[in-house]
Amino acid sequence: MIATETYSNYLAILKSELVPALGCTEPIAVAYAAAKARVALGAMPERAELRCSGNIIKNVKGVTVPNTGGLKGVAAAAVAGVVGGDAEKGLEVLAGMGPAEIEETGRLLAAGFCSVRLAEGVEGLFIEARVFAGKDSAEVVIEGTHTNVSRVSRNGELLAGAAPGPGPGPAATCGDASGPPPAAGKGDRKSLNVRDILEFARAVRLCDVGELIAGQVRMNSAISDEGLSRHYGVDVGKTLLKCFGGDVKTRAKARAAAGSDARMSGCAMPVVINSGSGNQGMTASLPVIEYAKEFGASEERLCRALVLSNLVAIHQKTTIGRLSAYCGAVSAACGAGAGITYLSGGGYEEISRTIINTIANVGGMVCDGAKPSCAAKIATAVDAAIMAHHLSAEGKVFGEGEGLVMGGVEGTIASVGRMGGVGMRATDLEVLRIMTGS
């Protein structure tokens, strides 16, 4: 029996995390900051200045900004946000870009409208957008999460502070006054643990999560279909199916990879994200969806498996951090593996073994920014999760004290989180230096 407080907290986490986003979330966050800065200025800027953390620069450098005609980079995202961005749409800020806006974005970009600097000594997610028109200027700062606006000012005067962007909206209720209260806020992620996540997935009322999960299934499946039907990147998803056949293991990898193929190459279709990442949202959902089809699982069982998968992924990212040198595909694939084990009838022990086996294998895969090769990393991580699931089904798990495996599933998640969030900081800086030629 799950406690009422835990139920409400976990529901709030899901509702704050599983939101639609158009395009890779780092360039979209840049565009969102720039769009809000233009609104604060109250006029079309004459120039813009962006100051971003290394992780933002790394994750924007190689990915195509959607609805820009194939442009890449921080400056392109910022200019697009200024020219055609709708700040009211949050992570779908560039949904309204048309031919005229694309042409103007290219013209201003070529004219040097926007300058970009590294924010020295700032870790994680940080974006500062400043825009200028005559003697007037405006500034917007986003930090921590992709829509968390911590500062808005005009001519140095604070207009708003700690004013997050569009949220998930009110929680669904089931009309049962005796049930858990509606979820509110973003939830306390530090309270997440695998045992309670599983209990929540088993107990959650479908009217509280059904629409949310159905949106994830619908949007993420649609962009995967797109990635399998057209050419994007190096066609990782299509190649997997062509070369390895159509068994469920290959389909699970290919579906997730194909979504990333499309998304990283600028496909203007929304996805439901996880931990601020579209790639992680697709990795945590699409393999589970494919296994549910294979098993003939009901919509309810798929929904509960996806609740489990998403929360397991979020649990790991809480200790690692949203942006780091640790590839988030591993955390999301762990979630997918847990969801697949649940669909197979596994309980707490089997799910725990799947998680341990996955991160003991590919934990520490390096993130070198968002770009088309993310699709291949996703396929690798999902492959590891599927193998971990089968090992678990045989009762096998990597042992205590073997590398970072320690303290059961929670201890192993904590140790890998420490490695990714603390130990890989120097790796993150070196990756950035290599990518920027510094």
Secondary structure, DSSP 8 states (H G I E B T S, - for coil): ---HHHHHHHHHHHHHHS-EEES-HHHHHHHHHHHHHHHHHTS--SEEEEEE-HHHHHHHHTSB-TTTTS-BSHHHHHHHHHHH--GGGGGGTTTT--HHHHHHHHHHHHTT-EEEEE-TT--SSEEEEEEEETTEEEEEEEESSTTEEEEEEETTEEEEEEEE-----S----S-TTS-----SS--GGG--HHHHHHHHHH--HHHHHHHHHHHHHHHHHHHHHHHHS--TT-HHHHHHHHH-S-HHHHHHHHHHHHHHHHHTT---EEE-BTTBHHHHHHHHHHHHHHHHHHT--HHHHHHHHHHHHHHHHHHHHHH-SSSSB-HHHHHHHHHHHHHHHHTT--HHHHHHHHHHHHHHHTT-B---SSTTHHHHHHHHHHHHHHHHHHHHTT----TTSTT--SHHHHHHHHHHHIIIIITHHHHHHHHHHHHT-
